[in-house]
Amino acid sequence: MENNFNTLIETFFNNKNDITTRGKALMELSDFIEKEEDYERYIRTFLDKLNILEDQILEKDGEYSTTGEALDRYILAKLSIFFKVFDFKSLLLKFMRTYAEDFINNFYEEDDSNIITIEKIEEIYDYMVKNFEYFETLSPFEYTIIKYSHLFNSLATFNTNFNIGDYYQFFFFNIKDRDISPIYVTIHEFGHYIHTNYSKGKMNIDRKILKKLKNTGFSYISDADPYSQKETLADILAIGIMYNSPYENCDPFKEIPKEDKKIFNELVKEMLKDFYKKYIK
C-alpha cells in the first residue's frame, strides 16, 4: 500500500508534461486517502510535496510558457485550497476529485497553435499603460501560457479576500476555435482584472456602471445572473479597450454601434480613475 502511494505521488508531481496522467494519479490518490485510517499522514505528505512545488515556482519570476512549468503553476493555483481544508477530510477529497476531473477531462492537445505569446502580452500591457491612466496602479499580476487547449480559453485566479497588493494570476490556453483571436481573449481577461481591482474581488456591478450602460445595447446586464454579469462586463471593458486601438480588428462584436463602444472606452477610464482615487491616492 505504501509503495502504491509513493508511486502515485511520484507520477503526480514528476510527470511534468502530461496533465491527463497527473489527473488520473490525483484521482487514485483521493481513493487511496479515503480508505486509509491514518489518512492525515498521507495528506501531510501530499501537502509537503505541494509546498516543495510552490518553493520551486517562487524561485522563478515572471511568465511561464514551458509546458511542464506552466502546468505546475496551474496545478498549484488550483490545489492551494488544500491547505485551507486540511482538517476536513470529506471536503479535501471533494476538491481532489473535482480538480482531478478537470485535469483528465478539460485539457486537449491540438496540432495547430492559436495562442497568445509573451511578446504580444507585453505589447498589450504597454499599450494599456500608455493609453489608460492609472492602469499600472492595479494589483501586480503574473501570467502563464499553457500549450494545451482547455474547456475555457483563459482563466484567472485571485484570493477570495482580494487585496490590492495581492498577485492576480492569468492562465492563457491554446484556443480551439480558430475564429477567436488570442488578443481578444487576453484583453477580455484584462477586463476581468480591472473589474476585480475596482470591486476588490467582490465582482459586483455597482450603480455607477449600470448608469453608464443604461442607454447602450448592454442595459440588460442589470437583470443578468452574477456569472453572466461579470462575463458581460469583461466583454464590455474589452470592447472599450479595443475601441480606436491597434487591436480593433480583433473585436468580435462587429454589430455594436461605435457610439456604444465609445461609452465603453469612457467606462474603462472612469473605473480606473475611481479605483485610483478610492484605493491608491
C-alpha positions in Angstrom: 0.0 0.0 0.0 2.8 2.4 0.9 4.6 1.7 -2.3 1.4 2.4 -4.3 1.0 5.7 -2.6 4.6 6.7 -3.3 4.3 5.7 -6.9 1.2 7.9 -7.3 2.9 10.8 -5.6 5.9 10.4 -8.0 3.6 10.3 -11.0 1.6 13.3 -10.0 4.5 15.6 -9.1 7.1 14.4 -11.6 5.2 13.6 -14.8 5.5 17.2 -15.8 4.2 17.4 -19.4 1.2 15.0 -19.2 -1.7 16.7 -17.4 -4.1 13.7 -18.0 -1.8 11.2 -16.4 -1.3 13.6 -13.4 -5.1 13.9 -13.1 -5.5 10.2 -13.0 -2.9 9.9 -10.3 -4.6 12.6 -8.3 -7.9 10.7 -8.6 -6.2 7.5 -7.4 -4.6 9.4 -4.5 -8.0 10.6 -3.4 -9.3 7.0 -3.4 -6.3 5.8 -1.5 -6.6 8.5 1.2 -10.3 7.9 1.6 -9.7 4.2 2.6 -6.8 4.8 5.0 -7.4 5.2 8.7 -4.1 7.1 9.1 -5.2 9.4 6.2 -3.7 12.5 7.9 -0.2 11.2 7.5 -0.7 10.8 3.7 -2.4 14.2 3.4 0.6 15.8 5.2 3.0 14.0 2.8 1.0 15.3 -0.2 0.9 18.9 1.2 4.7 18.7 1.9 5.2 17.9 -1.8 2.9 20.7 -2.8 5.0 23.1 -0.6 8.1 22.0 -2.4 6.5 22.6 -5.7 5.5 26.1 -4.5 9.0 26.9 -3.5 10.3 25.8 -6.9 7.8 28.1 -8.7 8.6 31.1 -6.4 12.3 30.8 -7.3 11.3 31.9 -10.8 9.8 35.3 -11.6 7.5 36.4 -14.3 5.9 34.5 -17.0 5.7 30.7 -17.6 5.3 29.2 -21.0 7.3 25.9 -20.8 4.7 23.2 -20.7 5.9 21.5 -17.5 6.4 24.7 -15.5 3.1 26.1 -16.8 1.2 23.0 -15.7 2.9 23.1 -12.3 1.7 26.7 -11.9 -1.8 25.9 -12.9 -1.9 22.8 -10.6 -0.6 24.9 -7.6 -3.1 27.6 -8.2 -5.9 25.1 -8.1 -4.7 22.9 -5.3 -3.6 25.7 -2.9 -7.2 25.4 -1.4 -6.0 22.1 0.1 -4.0 24.0 2.8 -7.3 25.6 4.0 -9.3 22.4 4.2 -6.7 20.1 5.7 -8.8 19.3 8.7 -11.9 18.4 6.7 -11.3 15.1 5.0 -14.6 14.9 3.0 -14.1 18.5 1.7 -10.5 17.8 0.8 -11.4 14.6 -1.1 -14.1 16.5 -2.9 -11.6 19.1 -4.1 -9.1 16.5 -5.1 -11.7 14.7 -7.3 -13.0 18.0 -8.8 -9.6 19.1 -9.9 -8.6 15.6 -11.0 -11.6 15.6 -13.3 -10.5 19.0 -14.6 -7.0 17.7 -15.4 -8.4 14.5 -17.0 -11.4 15.8 -19.0 -10.8 19.5 -19.8 -7.3 19.6 -21.4 -6.8 18.8 -25.1 -3.7 18.6 -27.3 -4.1 20.5 -30.6 -2.0 20.2 -33.7 -2.4 23.9 -34.6 -1.4 26.8 -32.4 -3.8 29.7 -31.7 -2.3 31.0 -28.5 -1.1 34.4 -27.2 2.7 35.0 -27.0 4.8 36.5 -24.2 5.7 39.3 -26.6 2.1 40.1 -27.5 1.0 40.2 -23.9 3.8 42.6 -23.1 2.8 44.8 -26.1 -0.8 44.9 -25.0 0.3 45.8 -21.4 2.4 48.6 -22.7 -0.5 49.9 -24.8 -2.7 49.9 -21.7 -0.2 51.8 -19.6 0.3 54.4 -22.3 -3.4 54.9 -23.1 -5.3 54.2 -19.9 -4.2 56.3 -17.0 -3.9 54.5 -13.7 -3.8 51.1 -15.3 -0.3 50.4 -13.9 -1.5 51.2 -10.4 -3.7 48.0 -10.3 -2.5 44.9 -8.4 0.6 43.1 -9.6 -0.1 40.1 -11.9 1.6 37.1 -13.4 0.6 35.1 -16.4 1.0 31.6 -17.6 0.8 30.3 -21.1 -0.3 26.7 -21.4 0.1 25.0 -24.7 -2.9 22.7 -24.2 -6.5 23.7 -25.2 -8.9 23.8 -22.3 -12.6 23.9 -21.7 -12.1 27.6 -21.2 -9.9 29.8 -23.4 -8.5 31.6 -20.4 -8.8 31.6 -16.6 -7.7 33.8 -13.7 -7.2 33.2 -10.0 -7.0 35.6 -7.1 -7.5 35.4 -3.3 -11.1 35.4 -2.2 -10.3 38.3 0.2 -8.7 40.3 -2.6 -6.3 43.0 -1.5 -4.7 45.4 -3.9 -1.2 44.1 -3.1 -2.1 40.5 -3.9 -0.9 38.9 -7.1 -3.5 38.2 -9.8 -2.8 35.2 -12.0 -3.8 34.8 -15.6 -3.8 31.4 -17.4 -3.9 31.5 -21.2 -4.6 28.3 -23.2 -4.4 27.3 -26.9 -7.8 28.4 -28.3 -9.7 25.6 -30.1 -12.0 27.9 -32.0 -9.7 29.4 -34.7 -12.2 32.2 -35.3 -11.5 33.6 -31.8 -8.4 35.9 -31.5 -6.0 35.3 -28.6 -5.6 39.0 -28.5 -9.3 39.5 -27.8 -9.2 36.7 -25.1 -6.2 38.5 -23.4 -7.9 41.8 -23.4 -11.1 40.2 -22.1 -9.0 38.9 -19.2 -7.7 42.4 -18.6 -11.4 43.4 -18.4 -11.8 40.9 -15.5 -8.6 42.2 -14.0 -9.8 45.8 -14.0 -13.2 44.7 -12.5 -11.6 42.6 -9.8 -9.4 45.5 -8.6 -12.3 48.0 -8.9 -14.6 45.8 -6.8 -11.8 44.5 -4.5 -12.7 40.9 -5.6 -16.4 41.2 -5.0 -17.1 41.2 -8.8 -20.4 43.2 -8.2 -21.7 45.7 -10.7 -22.4 49.0 -8.9 -24.9 51.7 -9.7 -22.3 53.9 -11.5 -21.5 51.2 -14.0 -25.2 50.4 -14.5 -26.0 54.1 -15.1 -23.2 54.3 -17.7 -24.6 51.4 -19.6 -28.3 52.4 -19.3 -28.6 53.8 -22.8 -26.4 51.1 -24.6 -27.2 47.7 -26.0 -26.0 46.2 -22.8 -28.5 47.7 -20.4 -29.9 44.2 -19.8 -26.8 43.5 -17.6 -28.7 44.7 -14.5 -31.1 41.7 -14.9 -28.5 39.0 -15.5 -27.3 36.4 -13.1 -23.9 37.2 -11.3 -21.8 35.0 -13.5 -23.3 36.5 -16.7 -22.9 40.0 -15.3 -19.1 39.6 -14.7 -18.5 37.9 -18.1 -20.6 40.6 -19.9 -18.8 43.4 -18.1 -15.4 41.9 -19.1 -16.6 41.9 -22.7 -17.8 45.5 -22.4 -14.4 46.6 -21.0 -12.6 44.6 -23.7 -14.6 46.3 -26.4 -13.8 49.7 -24.8 -10.1 48.9 -24.7 -10.1 47.9 -28.3 -12.0 50.9 -29.5 -9.8 53.0 -31.8 -6.8 50.9 -30.9 -4.4 48.8 -32.9 -6.4 45.8 -31.8 -9.8 46.9 -33.1 -9.8 44.3 -35.8 -9.7 41.6 -33.1 -13.0 42.8 -31.7 -15.6 40.1 -32.4 -18.6 42.4 -31.6 -18.8 44.0 -35.1 -22.5 44.7 -34.8 -22.2 47.0 -31.7 -22.5 50.7 -32.7 -19.4 52.9 -32.5 -21.3 55.2 -30.1 -21.7 52.4 -27.6 -18.0 51.4 -28.0 -17.0 55.0 -27.2 -19.1 54.8 -24.0 -17.4 51.5 -23.0 -14.0 53.2 -23.6 -15.0 56.0 -21.3 -16.2 53.4 -18.7 -12.8 51.8 -18.7 -11.1 55.1 -18.0 -13.7 56.1 -15.3 -13.3 52.7 -13.5 -9.5 53.1 -13.4 -9.8 56.6 -12.2 -12.3 55.7 -9.5 -10.1 52.8 -8.4 -7.1 55.0 -8.1 -9.0 57.7 -6.1 -10.6 55.1 -3.8 -7.7 52.8 -3.0 -4.4 54.4 -4.0 -4.5 58.1 -3.7 
